[in-house]
Amino acid sequence: MSKFVKIGALGGIIMEFIKKFAREISVFGIVLVIFLALFTYRQITFKDFKTIKESELTEMVKDKESFVVVLGNSADATVLGYQEIMTKYTTQNRDIPLYYVDSSQNDKFDSYVEKTLKTNVSYPATLVIKDGKVAAKKEGAMQYYSLYDFVKENYK
């Protein structure tokens, strides 16, 4: 009899352990589901501008694409602040492609811009490219609504 009592007590301890473990897993599961839902929401609602290389910009101009591009030096504090506005703009205006080209890697970036886009600019510069040609340009960093209005007026 004592053997059965010991097995029954051991079974009760195991059952209690399984119940506690199940409760902890369910709490962990709920936290995991909430985390995944928040992550998915962030992925759906957040969009960042795309940084491209000069070769990609050249190809897009040759292919006569229409887009908005910002030219700037990533080491410049003004450009870093402008990038936050660019991110906000792309998140709220997903239908207009916005690209960024970093001039810090090329000492001859000015001549590249003259040759490829046939224009002179100071940085940062926002350009609206339509059918491979510069339709409008604005130099300097803009606030969100200035960027929004500039693109809205020129990218049609």
N, CA, C and O atoms as a DFTB+ gen file, in Angstrom:
624 C
 N C O
     1  1       0.804      -1.195       0.000
     2  2       0.000       0.000       0.000
     3  2       0.848       1.260       0.000
     4  3       0.531       2.235      -0.682
     5  1       1.904       1.234       0.752
     6  2       2.711       2.431       0.826
     7  2       3.357       2.767      -0.512
     8  3       3.639       3.929      -0.805
     9  1       3.588       1.732      -1.322
    10  2       4.157       1.946      -2.642
    11  2       3.171       2.733      -3.506
    12  3       3.577       3.642      -4.229
    13  1       1.891       2.397      -3.439
    14  2       0.876       3.103      -4.227
    15  2       0.677       4.528      -3.742
    16  3       0.417       5.427      -4.542
    17  1       0.795       4.742      -2.440
    18  2       0.643       6.077      -1.880
    19  2       1.770       6.973      -2.383
    20  3       1.540       8.131      -2.729
    21  1       2.988       6.435      -2.422
    22  2       4.130       7.204      -2.906
    23  2       3.949       7.559      -4.391
    24  3       4.232       8.686      -4.797
    25  1       3.485       6.612      -5.186
    26  2       3.270       6.860      -6.617
    27  2       2.168       7.891      -6.797
    28  3       2.267       8.758      -7.666
    29  1       1.111       7.806      -5.979
    30  2       0.021       8.782      -6.060
    31  2       0.495      10.172      -5.682
    32  3       0.095      11.149      -6.315
    33  1       1.329      10.284      -4.677
    34  2       1.864      11.583      -4.263
    35  2       2.784      12.139      -5.344
    36  3       2.764      13.336      -5.633
    37  1       3.581      11.270      -5.932
    38  2       4.475      11.681      -7.002
    39  2       3.666      12.149      -8.215
    40  3       4.024      13.128      -8.870
    41  1       2.582      11.446      -8.502
    42  2       1.702      11.841      -9.602
    43  2       1.072      13.200      -9.335
    44  3       0.919      13.998     -10.260
    45  1       0.702      13.481      -8.080
    46  2       0.140      14.781      -7.721
    47  2       1.153      15.903      -7.894
    48  3       0.809      16.998      -8.341
    49  1       2.408      15.623      -7.536
    50  2       3.470      16.626      -7.689
    51  2       3.706      16.912      -9.175
    52  3       3.874      18.061      -9.584
    53  1       3.715      15.852      -9.961
    54  2       3.916      16.015     -11.411
    55  2       2.762      16.802     -12.015
    56  3       2.980      17.660     -12.869
    57  1       1.549      16.524     -11.586
    58  2       0.385      17.247     -12.108
    59  2       0.468      18.732     -11.748
    60  3       0.166      19.585     -12.583
    61  1       0.868      19.045     -10.530
    62  2       1.009      20.438     -10.116
    63  2       2.077      21.139     -10.963
    64  3       1.905      22.282     -11.385
    65  1       3.184      20.427     -11.201
    66  2       4.241      20.993     -12.031
    67  2       3.726      21.269     -13.444
    68  3       4.011      22.328     -14.004
    69  1       2.987      20.354     -14.018
    70  2       2.445      20.532     -15.369
    71  2       1.468      21.709     -15.401
    72  3       1.476      22.476     -16.364
    73  1       0.636      21.871     -14.384
    74  2      -0.308      22.986     -14.323
    75  2       0.435      24.325     -14.260
    76  3       0.088      25.261     -14.980
    77  1       1.455      24.416     -13.400
    78  2       2.235      25.653     -13.305
    79  2       2.939      25.949     -14.633
    80  3       2.956      27.086     -15.105
    81  1       3.514      24.909     -15.216
    82  2       4.219      25.068     -16.487
    83  2       3.251      25.534     -17.579
    84  3       3.600      26.400     -18.381
    85  1       2.056      24.976     -17.617
    86  2       1.050      25.371     -18.614
    87  2       0.643      26.830     -18.415
    88  3       0.474      27.560     -19.392
    89  1       0.483      27.269     -17.151
    90  2       0.137      28.672     -16.898
    91  2       1.243      29.605     -17.383
    92  3       0.970      30.635     -18.000
    93  1       2.479      29.242     -17.104
    94  2       3.596      30.073     -17.540
    95  2       3.699      30.111     -19.061
    96  3       3.984      31.157     -19.645
    97  1       3.469      28.986     -19.687
    98  2       3.498      28.954     -21.156
    99  2       2.370      29.806     -21.717
   100  3       2.571      30.507     -22.709
   101  1       1.201      29.765     -21.115
   102  2       0.097      30.560     -21.642
   103  2       0.382      32.053     -21.489
   104  3       0.046      32.833     -22.380
   105  1       0.999      32.467     -20.367
   106  2       1.371      33.869     -20.195
   107  2       2.438      34.241     -21.229
   108  3       2.352      35.294     -21.861
   109  1       3.427      33.389     -21.398
   110  2       4.464      33.621     -22.395
   111  2       3.860      33.672     -23.794
   112  3       4.253      34.504     -24.611
   113  1       2.921      32.801     -24.068
   114  2       2.257      32.777     -25.370
   115  2       1.505      34.071     -25.643
   116  3       1.557      34.597     -26.755
   117  1       0.816      34.581     -24.649
   118  2       0.076      35.846     -24.807
   119  2       1.051      36.987     -25.080
   120  3       0.814      37.806     -25.968
   121  1       2.140      37.045     -24.325
   122  2       3.158      38.082     -24.523
   123  2       3.753      37.957     -25.928
   124  3       3.959      38.962     -26.608
   125  1       4.024      36.742     -26.353
   126  2       4.587      36.505     -27.681
   127  2       3.624      36.954     -28.776
   128  3       4.047      37.589     -29.742
   129  1       2.357      36.640     -28.644
   130  2       1.355      37.047     -29.636
   131  2       1.246      38.572     -29.690
   132  3       1.162      39.142     -30.778
   133  1       1.246      39.231     -28.546
   134  2       1.178      40.695     -28.518
   135  2       2.416      41.294     -29.184
   136  3       2.309      42.230     -29.977
   137  1       3.580      40.755     -28.864
   138  2       4.814      41.242     -29.477
   139  2       4.774      41.065     -30.994
   140  3       5.129      41.988     -31.727
   141  1       4.358      39.917     -31.469
   142  2       4.265      39.677     -32.917
   143  2       3.252      40.606     -33.577
   144  3       3.483      41.082     -34.689
   145  1       2.143      40.868     -32.910
   146  2       1.143      41.785     -33.462
   147  2       1.709      43.200     -33.572
   148  3       1.506      43.866     -34.587
   149  1       2.405      43.660     -32.555
   150  2       3.020      44.991     -32.599
   151  2       4.106      45.067     -33.666
   152  3       4.217      46.074     -34.365
   153  1       4.895      44.028     -33.797
   154  2       5.939      43.986     -34.819
   155  2       5.320      44.027     -36.212
   156  3       5.803      44.749     -37.084
   157  1       4.264      43.264     -36.427
   158  2       3.577      43.248     -37.718
   159  2       2.965      44.612     -38.019
   160  3       3.049      45.094     -39.148
   161  1       2.361      45.225     -37.034
   162  2       1.785      46.561     -37.209
   163  2       2.860      47.552     -37.615
   164  3       2.650      48.369     -38.512
   165  1       4.007      47.486     -36.962
   166  2       5.125      48.384     -37.284
   167  2       5.601      48.158     -38.718
   168  3       5.886      49.114     -39.438
   169  1       5.685      46.905     -39.127
   170  2       6.119      46.596     -40.489
   171  2       5.118      47.108     -41.520
   172  3       5.511      47.570     -42.591
   173  1       3.861      47.029     -41.209
   174  2       2.820      47.461     -42.147
   175  2       2.767      48.976     -42.243
   176  3       2.592      49.517     -43.335
   177  1       2.914      49.662     -41.134
   178  2       2.726      51.120     -41.130
   179  2       4.008      51.899     -41.362
   180  3       3.935      53.103     -41.610
   181  1       5.166      51.285     -41.295
   182  2       6.426      51.997     -41.426
   183  2       7.051      51.710     -42.779
   184  3       7.123      50.563     -43.222
   185  1       7.493      52.761     -43.416
   186  2       8.226      52.607     -44.660
   187  2       9.359      53.612     -44.658
   188  3       9.169      54.769     -44.282
   189  1      10.507      53.188     -45.065
   190  2      11.665      54.061     -45.079
   191  2      12.051      54.362     -46.524
   192  3      11.754      53.588     -47.434
   193  1      12.716      55.495     -46.719
   194  2      13.231      55.797     -48.046
   195  2      14.317      54.780     -48.373
   196  3      14.887      54.153     -47.480
   197  1      14.592      54.627     -49.653
   198  2      15.585      53.646     -50.075
   199  2      16.868      54.364     -50.460
   200  3      16.851      55.282     -51.281
   201  1      17.972      53.950     -49.870
   202  2      19.281      54.488     -50.237
   203  2      19.781      53.706     -51.442
   204  3      19.843      52.477     -51.421
   205  1      20.138      54.439     -52.494
   206  2      20.624      53.795     -53.715
   207  2      22.027      54.300     -54.041
   208  3      22.462      55.337     -53.539
   209  1      22.710      53.564     -54.872
   210  2      24.047      53.948     -55.319
   211  2      23.928      54.796     -56.575
   212  3      22.879      54.841     -57.218
   213  1      25.008      55.456     -56.908
   214  2      25.024      56.293     -58.096
   215  2      24.709      55.488     -59.357
   216  3      24.020      55.977     -60.252
   217  1      25.204      54.279     -59.425
   218  2      24.956      53.439     -60.608
   219  2      23.464      53.140     -60.762
   220  3      22.952      53.094     -61.880
   221  1      22.769      52.938     -59.641
   222  2      21.330      52.692     -59.692
   223  2      20.582      53.939     -60.160
   224  3      19.635      53.845     -60.941
   225  1      21.015      55.118     -59.675
   226  2      20.400      56.367     -60.106
   227  2      20.613      56.573     -61.600
   228  3      19.688      56.960     -62.314
   229  1      21.811      56.318     -62.066
   230  2      22.112      56.454     -63.497
   231  2      21.207      55.547     -64.322
   232  3      20.678      55.961     -65.353
   233  1      21.033      54.321     -63.871
   234  2      20.185      53.357     -64.584
   235  2      18.722      53.810     -64.601
   236  3      18.037      53.677     -65.615
   237  1      18.255      54.340     -63.480
   238  2      16.868      54.803     -63.406
   239  2      16.635      55.992     -64.339
   240  3      15.575      56.103     -64.956
   241  1      17.619      56.871     -64.438
   242  2      17.505      58.022     -65.348
   243  2      17.519      57.533     -66.795
   244  3      16.740      58.012     -67.620
   245  1      18.396      56.585     -67.105
   246  2      18.464      56.026     -68.469
   247  2      17.159      55.333     -68.850
   248  3      16.731      55.385     -70.003
   249  1      16.532      54.682     -67.868
   250  2      15.272      53.969     -68.115
   251  2      14.072      54.910     -68.130
   252  3      12.934      54.465     -68.278
   253  1      14.324      56.210     -67.975
   254  2      13.294      57.256     -68.007
   255  2      12.195      57.016     -66.961
   256  3      11.005      57.152     -67.243
   257  1      12.628      56.659     -65.757
   258  2      11.685      56.450     -64.661
   259  2      11.311      57.791     -64.028
   260  3      11.998      58.793     -64.224
   261  1      10.221      57.796     -63.273
   262  2       9.781      58.978     -62.528
   263  2       9.868      58.660     -61.037
   264  3       9.372      57.630     -60.580
   265  1      10.506      59.561     -60.286
   266  2      10.721      59.342     -58.859
   267  2      11.204      60.633     -58.219
   268  3      11.428      61.634     -58.899
   269  1      11.361      60.594     -56.902
   270  2      11.918      61.712     -56.146
   271  2      13.223      61.209     -55.538
   272  3      13.281      60.116     -54.976
   273  1      14.267      62.026     -55.661
   274  2      15.570      61.641     -55.105
   275  2      16.128      62.799     -54.289
   276  3      16.006      63.967     -54.659
   277  1      16.739      62.440     -53.174
   278  2      17.423      63.419     -52.334
   279  2      18.909      63.105     -52.421
   280  3      19.338      61.969     -52.216
   281  1      19.680      64.134     -52.729
   282  2      21.130      64.007     -52.794
   283  2      21.701      64.689     -51.565
   284  3      21.326      65.817     -51.249
   285  1      22.613      64.009     -50.866
   286  2      23.176      64.622     -49.668
   287  2      24.336      63.839     -49.111
   288  3      24.606      62.712     -49.527
   289  1      25.014      64.445     -48.173
   290  2      26.159      63.847     -47.505
   291  2      25.714      63.355     -46.132
   292  3      25.291      64.147     -45.290
   293  1      25.810      62.062     -45.913
   294  2      25.312      61.479     -44.659
   295  2      26.105      61.925     -43.439
   296  3      25.661      61.713     -42.310
   297  1      27.265      62.535     -43.637
   298  2      28.049      63.033     -42.511
   299  2      27.580      64.420     -42.062
   300  3      28.022      64.922     -41.029
   301  1      26.701      65.026     -42.826
   302  2      26.198      66.372     -42.526
   303  2      25.002      66.275     -41.577
   304  3      24.082      65.490     -41.804
   305  1      25.026      67.073     -40.523
   306  2      23.946      67.050     -39.521
   307  2      22.609      67.476     -40.132
   308  3      21.558      66.967     -39.742
   309  1      22.646      68.397     -41.079
   310  2      21.412      68.844     -41.734
   311  2      20.755      67.691     -42.474
   312  3      19.538      67.515     -42.425
   313  1      21.575      66.911     -43.157
   314  2      21.052      65.764     -43.914
   315  2      20.490      64.711     -42.960
   316  3      19.448      64.118     -43.238
   317  1      21.159      64.481     -41.856
   318  2      20.666      63.496     -40.884
   319  2      19.292      63.895     -40.347
   320  3      18.416      63.043     -40.195
   321  1      19.100      65.171     -40.061
   322  2      17.792      65.649     -39.622
   323  2      16.751      65.530     -40.722
   324  3      15.593      65.200     -40.467
   325  1      17.178      65.802     -41.949
   326  2      16.268      65.721     -43.102
   327  2      15.838      64.276     -43.356
   328  3      14.725      64.033     -43.823
   329  1      16.709      63.326     -43.055
   330  2      16.368      61.923     -43.267
   331  2      15.178      61.492     -42.406
   332  3      14.388      60.647     -42.825
   333  1      15.047      62.061     -41.219
   334  2      13.879      61.753     -40.378
   335  2      12.600      62.245     -41.047
   336  3      11.570      61.572     -41.000
   337  1      12.668      63.405     -41.662
   338  2      11.502      63.944     -42.380
   339  2      11.207      63.106     -43.613
   340  3      10.046      62.876     -43.951
   341  1      12.263      62.650     -44.286
   342  2      12.077      61.788     -45.451
   343  2      11.386      60.475     -45.054
   344  3      10.516      59.979     -45.768
   345  1      11.786      59.931     -43.916
   346  2      11.160      58.694     -43.427
   347  2       9.684      58.927     -43.124
   348  3       8.840      58.109     -43.489
   349  1       9.373      60.021     -42.469
   350  2       7.976      60.350     -42.181
   351  2       7.192      60.507     -43.481
   352  3       6.062      60.032     -43.595
   353  1       7.800      61.175     -44.457
   354  2       7.128      61.378     -45.741
   355  2       6.845      60.045     -46.438
   356  3       5.731      59.827     -46.914
   357  1       7.828      59.158     -46.506
   358  2       7.618      57.879     -47.191
   359  2       6.625      56.995     -46.460
   360  3       5.899      56.222     -47.086
   361  1       6.588      57.106     -45.128
   362  2       5.622      56.322     -44.358
   363  2       4.192      56.769     -44.667
   364  3       3.282      55.943     -44.736
   365  1       3.997      58.078     -44.853
   366  2       2.651      58.601     -45.067
   367  2       2.282      58.752     -46.541
   368  3       1.121      59.009     -46.860
   369  1       3.249      58.597     -47.442
   370  2       2.997      58.746     -48.883
   371  2       3.684      57.606     -49.629
   372  3       4.680      57.814     -50.322
   373  1       3.147      56.425     -49.481
   374  2       3.776      55.226     -50.018
   375  2       3.752      55.130     -51.538
   376  3       4.532      54.375     -52.119
   377  1       2.881      55.873     -52.182
   378  2       2.719      55.735     -53.627
   379  2       3.793      56.466     -54.429
   380  3       3.907      56.238     -55.633
   381  1       4.577      57.327     -53.805
   382  2       5.618      58.074     -54.515
   383  2       6.979      57.546     -54.070
   384  3       7.317      57.616     -52.889
   385  1       7.762      57.016     -55.017
   386  2       9.071      56.470     -54.643
   387  2      10.059      57.575     -54.279
   388  3      10.262      58.518     -55.044
   389  1      10.667      57.447     -53.106
   390  2      11.639      58.417     -52.627
   391  2      12.961      57.695     -52.380
   392  3      13.023      56.717     -51.635
   393  1      14.008      58.195     -53.016
   394  2      15.328      57.586     -52.909
   395  2      16.318      58.591     -52.338
   396  3      16.095      59.801     -52.374
   397  1      17.406      58.064     -51.816
   398  2      18.468      58.894     -51.263
   399  2      19.794      58.410     -51.837
   400  3      20.067      57.210     -51.870
   401  1      20.621      59.363     -52.291
   402  2      21.963      59.043     -52.774
   403  2      22.948      59.784     -51.886
   404  3      22.865      61.003     -51.731
   405  1      23.880      59.040     -51.303
   406  2      24.869      59.606     -50.389
   407  2      26.082      60.086     -51.181
   408  3      26.711      59.315     -51.906
   409  1      26.397      61.358     -51.033
   410  2      27.520      61.942     -51.777
   411  2      28.851      61.796     -51.050
   412  3      29.891      62.150     -51.605
   413  1      28.844      61.291     -49.836
   414  2      30.071      61.243     -49.034
   415  2      31.098      60.249     -49.571
   416  3      32.275      60.347     -49.222
   417  1      30.697      59.318     -50.389
   418  2      31.612      58.299     -50.902
   419  2      32.323      58.709     -52.179
   420  3      33.214      58.000     -52.646
   421  1      31.940      59.853     -52.755
   422  2      32.482      60.254     -54.047
   423  2      32.950      61.711     -53.995
   424  3      32.158      62.626     -53.773
   425  1      34.243      61.901     -54.203
   426  2      34.799      63.254     -54.206
   427  2      34.361      64.050     -55.432
   428  3      34.368      65.281     -55.409
   429  1      33.987      63.364     -56.484
   430  2      33.580      64.024     -57.734
   431  2      32.069      63.932     -57.936
   432  3      31.591      63.800     -59.063
   433  1      31.327      64.003     -56.834
   434  2      29.874      63.854     -56.909
   435  2      29.224      64.996     -57.685
   436  3      28.246      64.782     -58.400
   437  1      29.764      66.212     -57.547
   438  2      29.209      67.366     -58.274
   439  2      29.259      67.143     -59.783
   440  3      28.285      67.417     -60.485
   441  1      30.387      66.648     -60.283
   442  2      30.486      66.398     -61.722
   443  2      29.584      65.240     -62.142
   444  3      29.050      65.235     -63.251
   445  1      29.417      64.260     -61.256
   446  2      28.484      63.163     -61.537
   447  2      27.060      63.697     -61.701
   448  3      26.350      63.305     -62.626
   449  1      26.645      64.594     -60.800
   450  2      25.296      65.169     -60.857
   451  2      25.133      65.984     -62.140
   452  3      24.100      65.898     -62.804
   453  1      26.148      66.772     -62.489
   454  2      26.087      67.558     -63.731
   455  2      25.948      66.657     -64.948
   456  3      25.149      66.926     -65.845
   457  1      26.724      65.599     -64.971
   458  2      26.718      64.682     -66.125
   459  2      25.414      63.880     -66.196
   460  3      24.814      63.773     -67.266
   461  1      24.981      63.328     -65.087
   462  2      23.827      62.436     -65.074
   463  2      22.496      63.180     -65.098
   464  3      21.594      62.828     -65.857
   465  1      22.380      64.217     -64.258
   466  2      21.106      64.920     -64.126
   467  2      21.085      66.272     -64.841
   468  3      20.049      66.935     -64.906
   469  1      22.228      66.665     -65.370
   470  2      22.348      67.920     -66.125
   471  2      21.879      69.137     -65.320
   472  3      21.138      69.983     -65.820
   473  1      22.324      69.202     -64.079
   474  2      21.992      70.326     -63.208
   475  2      23.065      70.477     -62.138
   476  3      23.804      69.535     -61.856
   477  1      23.149      71.654     -61.549
   478  2      24.055      71.920     -60.428
   479  2      23.216      72.117     -59.176
   480  3      22.169      72.762     -59.222
   481  1      23.667      71.569     -58.069
   482  2      22.926      71.721     -56.821
   483  2      23.887      71.849     -55.648
   484  3      25.054      71.468     -55.739
   485  1      23.385      72.385     -54.556
   486  2      24.097      72.308     -53.282
   487  2      23.303      71.318     -52.424
   488  3      22.115      71.100     -52.658
   489  1      23.955      70.732     -51.447
   490  2      23.360      69.607     -50.730
   491  2      22.894      70.009     -49.339
   492  3      23.511      70.871     -48.712
   493  1      21.827      69.411     -48.845
   494  2      20.976      68.418     -49.499
   495  2      20.111      69.055     -50.583
   496  3      19.757      70.233     -50.518
   497  1      19.790      68.253     -51.561
   498  2      18.936      68.718     -52.652
   499  2      17.872      67.655     -52.927
   500  3      18.161      66.459     -52.971
   501  1      16.660      68.113     -53.107
   502  2      15.544      67.221     -53.431
   503  2      15.168      67.475     -54.881
   504  3      14.888      68.609     -55.270
   505  1      15.164      66.411     -55.678
   506  2      14.860      66.536     -57.099
   507  2      13.681      65.647     -57.468
   508  3      13.602      64.493     -57.049
   509  1      12.790      66.188     -58.238
   510  2      11.699      65.403     -58.801
   511  2      12.134      65.046     -60.215
   512  3      12.362      65.927     -61.044
   513  1      12.246      63.760     -60.485
   514  2      12.659      63.270     -61.795
   515  2      11.421      62.702     -62.482
   516  3      10.753      61.816     -61.949
   517  1      11.127      63.221     -63.664
   518  2       9.994      62.717     -64.447
   519  2      10.517      62.283     -65.803
   520  3      11.154      63.054     -66.521
   521  1      10.239      61.055     -66.131
   522  2      10.685      60.469     -67.392
   523  2      12.187      60.652     -67.602
   524  3      12.635      60.924     -68.716
   525  1      12.957      60.503     -66.531
   526  2      14.407      60.565     -66.614
   527  2      14.999      61.952     -66.644
   528  3      16.211      62.088     -66.812
   529  1      14.196      62.990     -66.490
   530  2      14.704      64.366     -66.511
   531  2      14.300      65.090     -65.235
   532  3      13.270      64.791     -64.631
   533  1      15.126      66.042     -64.840
   534  2      14.830      66.823     -63.635
   535  2      13.663      67.757     -63.937
   536  3      13.782      68.667     -64.757
   537  1      12.545      67.527     -63.276
   538  2      11.353      68.359     -63.460
   539  2      11.350      69.521     -62.475
   540  3      10.843      70.601     -62.776
   541  1      11.920      69.291     -61.294
   542  2      11.979      70.342     -60.271
   543  2      13.074      69.996     -59.288
   544  3      13.383      68.826     -59.061
   545  1      13.656      71.030     -58.709
   546  2      14.669      70.809     -57.672
   547  2      14.532      71.868     -56.595
   548  3      14.130      73.004     -56.846
   549  1      14.879      71.454     -55.393
   550  2      14.853      72.379     -54.257
   551  2      16.055      72.040     -53.391
   552  3      16.252      70.893     -52.988
   553  1      16.839      73.047     -53.121
   554  2      18.048      72.838     -52.333
   555  2      17.779      73.133     -50.869
   556  3      16.966      73.993     -50.531
   557  1      18.471      72.411     -50.014
   558  2      18.324      72.584     -48.578
   559  2      17.325      71.601     -47.987
   560  3      16.496      71.027     -48.693
   561  1      17.423      71.425     -46.694
   562  2      16.495      70.537     -45.989
   563  2      15.155      71.234     -45.843
   564  3      15.092      72.445     -45.631
   565  1      14.091      70.466     -45.958
   566  2      12.735      71.003     -45.838
   567  2      12.044      70.373     -44.640
   568  3      12.434      69.306     -44.166
   569  1      11.025      71.044     -44.168
   570  2      10.147      70.457     -43.160
   571  2       9.153      69.548     -43.874
   572  3       9.048      69.579     -45.100
   573  1       8.430      68.745     -43.114
   574  2       7.543      67.751     -43.712
   575  2       6.559      68.366     -44.711
   576  3       6.469      67.901     -45.847
   577  1       5.829      69.392     -44.309
   578  2       4.797      69.941     -45.195
   579  2       5.395      70.654     -46.403
   580  3       4.771      70.696     -47.463
   581  1       6.592      71.214     -46.262
   582  2       7.269      71.808     -47.414
   583  2       7.630      70.725     -48.418
   584  3       7.446      70.901     -49.622
   585  1       8.146      69.604     -47.922
   586  2       8.468      68.468     -48.793
   587  2       7.201      67.927     -49.439
   588  3       7.180      67.653     -50.638
   589  1       6.157      67.773     -48.652
   590  2       4.884      67.271     -49.162
   591  2       4.355      68.171     -50.288
   592  3       3.975      67.678     -51.350
   593  1       4.333      69.470     -50.058
   594  2       3.830      70.414     -51.074
   595  2       4.716      70.421     -52.310
   596  3       4.212      70.448     -53.433
   597  1       6.027      70.397     -52.117
   598  2       6.962      70.401     -53.239
   599  2       6.737      69.181     -54.135
   600  3       6.663      69.311     -55.357
   601  1       6.632      68.026     -53.540
   602  2       6.428      66.800     -54.324
   603  2       5.032      66.804     -54.958
   604  3       4.878      66.433     -56.121
   605  1       4.030      67.218     -54.204
   606  2       2.665      67.239     -54.715
   607  2       2.537      68.159     -55.946
   608  3       1.850      67.820     -56.909
   609  1       3.195      69.304     -55.904
   610  2       3.132      70.251     -57.009
   611  2       3.890      69.773     -58.248
   612  3       3.496      70.080     -59.373
   613  1       4.958      69.034     -58.048
   614  2       5.852      68.711     -59.159
   615  2       5.822      67.264     -59.627
   616  3       6.298      66.965     -60.722
   617  1       5.280      66.372     -58.834
   618  2       5.239      64.960     -59.212
   619  2       3.802      64.583     -59.538
   620  3       3.073      64.080     -58.683
   621  1       3.411      64.823     -60.749
   622  2       2.028      64.546     -61.159
   623  2       2.007      63.575     -62.302
   624  3       0.934      63.217     -62.788
